[in-house]
Amino acid sequence: MRTVDDLLKVGVRGRRVLVRCDLNVPLSDGQVSDDLRIRASLPVLTKLLDGGARVLVAAHLGRPKGEPDPKYSLRPVANRLSKLLGRPVEFALDTVGESARLLADGLPDGGLLLLENVRFNAGETSKDDAEREAFARSLAQLTGGEDDGGAYIDDAFGAVHRKHASVYDVATMLPHYLGDLVRDEVQVLRRLTTDTERPYLVVLGGSKVSDKLAVINALLPKVDKLLVGGGMCYTFLAAQGHTVGGSLLEEDQIETCRALLASAPDKIVLPVDIVVAPEISAEAPTRVVAADAIPADQMGLDVGPATVRAFAAELAPARTVFWNGPMGVFEVDQFSAGTKGVAEAIAATSGLTVVGGGDSAAAVRKLGLDAHAFGHISTGGGASLEYLEGKTLPGLAVLGAQ
């Protein structure tokens, strides 16, 4: 695997380097409302700019349908990136059109150009190899190509599970390197899959068992304990024969959960108490009930305090922990205590602690937890899960990182 540091050793001054970043951030009233992913991209961009590279940044935002859509424009991201870098950021009005070509040709040493949303082009996500490759070729040409010193860096781990033009195909057309984010993610995920230090615990939450079934099947033989919370726990409770009231329930997964429980009765740990309410509302009256006694007119919306204590006791001796998915509806304050308590227990362990991106990372921020208390917070939830499931991720495979 070649990294950005390997490229810097050769020298980048005057060379155009295309960097795929993950700048898929939330917007509110035309402004960036959470700049975590932008901040995560700064180290690699700063290294290149300080080295005198002419940096072209490709990224996506949202899911436009292969054509320009103003609400998914990266212009607000360009403004925020400029403030965080403390230097100008040029912004192209298109991705590979006239604006992009003119600005790329005129970029000075140490200058940065953010291209417009790559998903404004149908070729980015096309299933047709030829269409995707044609768009990738246009991206690669913005660097002048290999003969003119062009290079490609993938620093967008959150997109490496996609066989998209700016993630996969362009890497076949230019000398390619891993960005620091991708390198760090791969190193951490390898520690979760090979030579893992024990005890090894996985904490899974989130809404649906079906979303996590593949990773459960992949990890269950490898872990010492699997702690299950969030909306998915109610299907497991139903598989034990308990009624779950109006809680989230995937009836078509009950038999699957029953088989999982039977296959690893000493590994899977379920909640012992639940915070229930008649509805998801900040004003709804709440109470704590036993996990096997959820009233018919109530829904489970968080794990209870006894569960937090039980999970914390399981986590205390852990040397490796992977956490993906909140324990409840943490976005509503009165249903956030379970997620916060379990997260604090994870952070308190002395081994490697990995937060699997997505809602888990969002919970760390919203609940005011110290991000530095965790060993690693992933920037790509879906990509992390697919790696742990044992899938080949196109963006890693093309870089020789998997």
C-alpha positions as CSV (number, residue, x, y, z in Angstrom):
1,M,0.0,0.0,0.0
2,R,1.3,3.4,-0.9
3,T,0.3,6.3,1.3
4,V,0.2,10.1,0.9
5,D,3.5,10.2,2.8
6,D,5.1,8.1,0.1
7,L,3.9,10.6,-2.5
8,L,5.2,13.5,-0.4
9,K,8.7,11.9,-0.2
10,V,8.8,11.9,-4.0
11,G,7.7,15.5,-4.1
12,V,4.4,17.2,-5.1
13,R,5.3,20.8,-5.8
14,G,3.7,21.9,-9.0
15,R,1.9,18.6,-9.5
16,R,-1.9,18.3,-9.7
17,V,-3.2,15.8,-7.2
18,L,-6.8,14.7,-7.2
19,V,-8.0,13.9,-3.7
20,R,-11.3,12.1,-3.1
21,C,-12.6,13.4,0.2
22,D,-15.7,12.6,2.3
23,L,-17.5,15.9,2.5
24,N,-21.0,14.5,2.7
25,V,-22.0,16.8,5.6
26,P,-25.5,18.0,6.8
27,L,-26.6,21.4,5.7
28,S,-29.1,23.8,7.4
29,D,-30.3,27.0,5.8
30,G,-27.5,26.8,3.2
31,Q,-24.8,26.4,5.9
32,V,-22.8,23.4,7.1
33,S,-24.4,22.3,10.4
34,D,-21.8,19.6,11.3
35,D,-18.3,20.0,9.9
36,L,-16.7,16.8,11.4
37,R,-16.0,15.2,8.1
38,I,-14.6,18.4,6.7
39,R,-12.2,18.7,9.7
40,A,-11.2,15.0,9.2
41,S,-10.1,15.9,5.7
42,L,-7.8,18.7,6.8
43,P,-4.6,16.8,7.6
44,V,-4.1,15.3,4.2
45,L,-5.1,18.5,2.4
46,T,-2.8,20.6,4.5
47,K,0.2,18.2,3.9
48,L,-0.3,18.5,0.2
49,L,-0.8,22.2,0.1
50,D,2.2,22.8,2.3
51,G,4.2,20.6,-0.1
52,G,3.2,22.9,-3.0
53,A,0.8,20.5,-4.7
54,R,-2.1,21.9,-6.8
55,V,-4.9,20.1,-5.1
56,L,-8.2,19.1,-6.8
57,V,-10.8,17.8,-4.4
58,A,-13.7,15.6,-5.5
59,A,-16.6,14.7,-3.2
60,H,-20.3,14.0,-3.1
61,L,-23.1,15.5,-1.1
62,G,-26.5,13.7,-0.7
63,R,-28.0,11.6,-3.4
64,P,-28.8,13.8,-6.4
65,K,-30.1,11.8,-9.4
66,G,-27.1,12.2,-11.7
67,E,-27.8,15.8,-12.7
68,P,-27.2,19.2,-11.0
69,D,-29.5,20.0,-8.1
70,P,-28.8,23.3,-6.2
71,K,-29.8,21.9,-2.8
72,Y,-26.9,19.4,-3.1
73,S,-24.2,21.9,-4.2
74,L,-20.9,21.8,-2.4
75,R,-20.5,25.6,-2.4
76,P,-21.4,25.8,1.3
77,V,-18.7,23.2,1.9
78,A,-16.2,25.2,0.0
79,N,-16.9,28.2,2.2
80,R,-16.5,26.2,5.4
81,L,-13.4,24.4,4.1
82,S,-11.7,27.7,3.3
83,K,-12.4,29.0,6.9
84,L,-11.0,25.8,8.5
85,L,-7.9,25.7,6.2
86,G,-7.3,29.4,6.7
87,R,-6.6,29.8,3.0
88,P,-8.6,30.4,-0.2
89,V,-10.6,27.6,-1.8
90,E,-11.5,27.9,-5.4
91,F,-14.9,26.4,-6.3
92,A,-15.8,24.9,-9.7
93,L,-19.3,25.4,-11.0
94,D,-19.2,21.9,-12.5
95,T,-17.2,18.7,-12.0
96,V,-15.4,18.1,-15.2
97,G,-16.8,20.9,-17.4
98,E,-15.4,24.2,-18.6
99,S,-15.3,25.8,-15.1
100,A,-13.4,22.9,-13.6
101,R,-10.9,22.7,-16.5
102,L,-10.2,26.5,-16.5
103,L,-9.7,26.6,-12.7
104,A,-7.6,23.5,-12.7
105,D,-5.4,24.8,-15.4
106,G,-4.9,28.1,-13.5
107,L,-4.4,26.6,-10.1
108,P,-1.1,27.8,-8.5
109,D,1.3,25.8,-6.4
110,G,-0.3,25.3,-3.0
111,G,-3.7,26.1,-4.3
112,L,-6.9,24.1,-3.8
113,L,-9.9,23.6,-6.1
114,L,-13.1,22.0,-4.9
115,L,-15.0,20.4,-7.7
116,E,-18.8,20.5,-7.7
117,N,-20.7,17.4,-6.5
118,V,-19.5,14.3,-8.4
119,R,-23.0,12.9,-8.2
120,F,-24.3,15.6,-10.4
121,N,-22.8,13.4,-13.2
122,A,-24.6,10.1,-14.1
123,G,-21.3,8.5,-14.8
124,E,-20.2,8.7,-11.1
125,T,-22.6,6.0,-9.9
126,S,-23.4,4.2,-13.2
127,K,-23.6,0.5,-13.3
128,D,-22.4,0.7,-16.9
129,D,-18.6,0.3,-16.8
130,A,-18.0,2.3,-20.0
131,E,-20.1,5.3,-18.8
132,R,-18.4,5.2,-15.4
133,E,-14.9,5.0,-16.9
134,A,-15.6,7.9,-19.2
135,F,-16.4,10.1,-16.3
136,A,-13.4,8.9,-14.4
137,R,-11.2,9.6,-17.4
138,S,-12.5,13.2,-17.4
139,L,-11.6,13.5,-13.7
140,A,-8.1,12.1,-14.3
141,Q,-7.5,14.5,-17.2
142,L,-8.0,17.5,-14.8
143,T,-4.6,16.5,-13.3
144,G,-2.9,16.4,-16.7
145,G,-2.5,12.7,-16.4
146,E,0.4,10.5,-15.2
147,D,2.8,11.9,-17.8
148,D,2.2,15.4,-16.4
149,G,2.7,14.3,-12.7
150,G,-1.0,13.7,-12.0
151,A,-1.8,11.5,-9.0
152,Y,-4.8,10.3,-7.1
153,I,-5.4,10.0,-3.3
154,D,-8.4,8.3,-1.7
155,D,-9.1,9.9,1.7
156,A,-12.8,9.1,1.8
157,F,-13.2,5.9,3.7
158,G,-17.0,6.4,3.9
159,A,-17.2,5.8,0.2
160,V,-14.8,2.9,-0.4
161,H,-17.6,0.3,-0.4
162,R,-18.9,1.9,-3.6
163,K,-17.7,1.0,-7.1
164,H,-18.0,4.6,-8.2
165,A,-16.0,6.5,-10.8
166,S,-14.3,8.9,-8.3
167,V,-13.6,6.0,-5.9
168,Y,-12.7,3.0,-8.1
169,D,-12.2,3.8,-11.8
170,V,-10.0,6.9,-11.5
171,A,-7.6,5.0,-9.3
172,T,-6.9,2.7,-12.3
173,M,-5.9,5.7,-14.4
174,L,-3.5,7.5,-12.2
175,P,-0.7,6.6,-9.7
176,H,-2.8,6.1,-6.5
177,Y,-2.2,6.4,-2.8
178,L,-4.1,6.0,0.5
179,G,-5.0,9.1,2.5
180,D,-4.4,9.1,6.2
181,L,-8.1,8.5,7.0
182,V,-8.3,5.4,4.8
183,R,-5.0,4.1,6.1
184,D,-6.0,4.6,9.7
185,E,-9.4,2.9,9.2
186,V,-7.8,-0.1,7.5
187,Q,-5.3,-0.5,10.3
188,V,-8.0,-0.4,13.0
189,L,-10.4,-2.7,11.2
190,R,-7.7,-5.2,10.7
191,R,-7.2,-5.2,14.5
192,L,-10.9,-6.1,14.8
193,T,-10.7,-9.0,12.4
194,T,-7.2,-10.6,12.9
195,D,-5.1,-11.2,16.0
196,T,-7.7,-9.3,18.1
197,E,-6.8,-8.8,21.7
198,R,-9.3,-10.4,24.1
199,P,-11.8,-10.2,25.7
200,Y,-13.4,-8.9,22.5
201,L,-16.8,-7.3,22.8
202,V,-19.2,-5.9,20.2
203,V,-22.0,-3.5,21.1
204,L,-24.7,-3.3,18.4
205,G,-27.7,-1.0,18.4
206,G,-29.7,0.8,15.8
207,S,-33.2,0.1,14.4
208,K,-33.2,-3.2,12.5
209,V,-31.8,-6.7,12.9
210,S,-31.9,-7.0,9.2
211,D,-29.4,-4.1,8.8
212,K,-26.9,-5.8,11.0
213,L,-27.5,-9.5,10.3
214,A,-24.5,-9.9,8.0
215,V,-22.1,-8.4,10.5
216,I,-23.6,-10.4,13.4
217,N,-23.1,-13.6,11.4
218,A,-19.5,-12.6,10.6
219,L,-18.5,-11.5,14.1
220,L,-20.4,-13.8,16.4
221,P,-17.9,-16.7,16.0
222,K,-15.1,-14.2,16.8
223,V,-16.3,-12.3,19.8
224,D,-16.5,-13.1,23.4
225,K,-19.7,-11.1,24.0
226,L,-22.3,-9.4,21.7
227,L,-24.3,-6.8,23.6
228,V,-27.5,-5.9,21.8
229,G,-29.6,-2.7,22.3
230,G,-31.5,-0.2,20.3
231,G,-34.6,-1.0,18.2
232,M,-33.1,-4.3,17.1
233,C,-33.2,-5.7,20.6
234,Y,-37.0,-6.1,20.6
235,T,-36.9,-8.7,17.8
236,F,-34.5,-10.6,19.9
237,L,-36.8,-10.3,23.0
238,A,-39.7,-11.4,20.9
239,A,-37.6,-14.4,19.8
240,Q,-37.3,-15.3,23.5
241,G,-41.1,-15.3,23.7
242,H,-41.7,-11.9,25.3
243,T,-44.2,-9.4,24.1
244,V,-42.8,-6.0,23.1
245,G,-45.9,-3.8,22.9
246,G,-45.6,-1.2,20.2
247,S,-41.8,-1.4,20.0
248,L,-40.0,-1.7,16.7
249,L,-40.3,-5.3,15.6
250,E,-39.2,-7.2,12.5
251,E,-41.5,-10.2,12.6
252,D,-39.8,-11.8,9.6
253,Q,-36.5,-11.9,11.6
254,I,-37.8,-13.5,14.8
255,E,-36.9,-17.0,13.7
256,T,-33.4,-15.8,12.6
257,C,-32.9,-14.2,16.1
258,R,-34.1,-17.4,17.8
259,A,-31.5,-19.4,15.8
260,L,-28.8,-16.9,16.7
261,L,-29.7,-17.1,20.4
262,A,-29.6,-20.9,20.2
263,S,-26.3,-20.9,18.5
264,A,-24.5,-18.7,21.0
265,P,-26.6,-18.6,24.3
266,D,-23.6,-17.5,26.3
267,K,-22.4,-14.8,24.0
268,I,-25.5,-12.7,23.2
269,V,-26.4,-10.3,26.0
270,L,-29.8,-8.6,25.8
271,P,-31.3,-5.7,27.9
272,V,-32.8,-6.5,31.3
273,D,-34.9,-3.3,31.5
274,I,-36.4,-0.9,29.1
275,V,-37.5,2.8,29.1
276,V,-41.0,2.9,27.6
277,A,-43.4,5.6,26.6
278,P,-46.6,5.7,24.6
279,E,-44.9,7.7,21.8
280,I,-41.7,9.2,20.6
281,S,-42.0,12.7,22.1
282,A,-40.1,14.9,24.4
283,E,-43.3,15.4,26.4
284,A,-44.3,11.7,26.6
285,P,-44.5,10.2,30.1
286,T,-41.8,7.5,30.6
287,R,-41.2,4.7,33.0
288,V,-38.7,1.8,33.3
289,V,-40.0,-1.8,33.1
290,A,-38.5,-5.2,32.9
291,A,-37.4,-6.2,29.4
292,D,-39.9,-9.1,29.6
293,A,-42.8,-7.0,30.8
294,I,-43.3,-4.2,28.2
295,P,-47.0,-3.2,28.3
296,A,-49.1,-3.5,25.2
297,D,-49.8,0.2,25.0
298,Q,-46.1,1.2,25.4
299,M,-43.0,1.1,23.1
300,G,-39.4,0.6,24.1
301,L,-37.3,3.6,23.3
302,D,-34.2,3.2,25.3
303,V,-32.4,0.6,27.5
304,G,-32.9,1.1,31.2
305,P,-30.4,1.9,34.0
306,A,-30.0,-1.8,35.1
307,T,-29.0,-2.7,31.5
308,V,-26.4,0.1,31.5
309,R,-24.9,-1.3,34.6
310,A,-25.0,-4.9,33.3
311,F,-23.4,-3.9,30.0
312,A,-20.8,-1.8,31.8
313,A,-19.9,-4.9,33.9
314,E,-19.5,-6.9,30.7
315,L,-17.4,-4.2,29.1
316,A,-15.1,-3.6,32.1
317,P,-12.5,-6.3,31.3
318,A,-12.6,-5.9,27.6
319,R,-9.4,-5.3,25.6
320,T,-11.2,-4.7,22.3
321,V,-14.6,-3.1,21.8
322,F,-16.5,-2.3,18.6
323,W,-19.6,-0.2,18.9
324,N,-22.1,0.4,16.2
325,G,-25.6,1.8,16.8
326,P,-27.3,3.7,19.6
327,M,-29.1,2.1,22.5
328,G,-32.3,4.1,22.0
329,V,-33.8,7.2,20.4
330,F,-30.9,9.3,21.6
331,E,-32.0,12.3,19.6
332,V,-34.7,12.9,22.2
333,D,-33.2,13.8,25.6
334,Q,-35.3,11.5,27.7
335,F,-34.4,8.5,25.6
336,S,-30.6,9.2,25.5
337,A,-29.4,8.0,28.9
338,G,-28.9,4.4,27.8
339,T,-26.7,5.4,24.8
340,K,-24.7,7.8,26.9
341,G,-24.2,5.4,29.8
342,V,-23.1,2.5,27.5
343,A,-20.8,4.9,25.5
344,E,-19.2,6.0,28.8
345,A,-18.6,2.4,29.8
346,I,-17.0,1.7,26.4
347,A,-14.8,4.8,26.7
348,A,-13.7,3.7,30.2
349,T,-12.3,0.4,29.1
350,S,-8.5,0.2,28.8
351,G,-8.2,-1.6,25.5
352,L,-8.9,-0.6,21.9
353,T,-12.3,1.1,21.5
354,V,-13.8,1.7,18.0
355,V,-16.9,3.7,17.3
356,G,-18.3,2.5,14.0
357,G,-19.3,5.8,12.5
358,G,-22.9,6.8,11.5
359,D,-25.4,7.3,14.3
360,S,-22.8,6.1,16.9
361,A,-20.4,8.9,16.0
362,A,-23.4,11.4,15.9
363,A,-24.4,10.3,19.4
364,V,-20.9,10.9,20.7
365,R,-21.1,14.5,19.5
366,K,-24.7,15.2,20.5
367,L,-24.4,13.8,24.0
368,G,-21.3,15.8,24.7
369,L,-18.9,12.9,25.1
370,D,-15.2,13.3,24.8
371,A,-14.3,11.9,21.4
372,H,-10.7,11.5,22.5
373,A,-11.8,9.0,25.1
374,F,-12.3,6.5,22.3
375,G,-9.5,4.8,20.5
376,H,-11.0,5.5,17.0
377,I,-14.1,7.0,15.7
378,S,-14.9,5.8,12.1
379,T,-15.9,8.2,9.4
380,G,-17.7,5.5,7.5
381,G,-20.4,3.4,9.2
382,G,-21.6,1.4,6.2
383,A,-18.0,0.8,4.9
384,S,-16.9,-0.3,8.3
385,L,-19.7,-2.8,8.6
386,E,-19.0,-4.2,5.1
387,Y,-15.3,-4.6,5.9
388,L,-16.2,-6.5,9.1
389,E,-18.6,-8.7,7.2
390,G,-15.7,-9.8,5.1
391,K,-16.8,-8.1,1.9
392,T,-14.4,-6.8,-0.7
393,L,-14.6,-3.1,-0.8
394,P,-13.9,-1.8,-4.4
395,G,-12.2,1.4,-3.2
396,L,-9.7,-0.5,-1.0
397,A,-9.1,-3.4,-3.5
398,V,-8.1,-1.0,-6.3
399,L,-5.6,0.7,-3.9
400,G,-4.1,-2.7,-2.9
401,A,-5.4,-2.2,0.7
402,Q,-7.6,-5.3,0.9
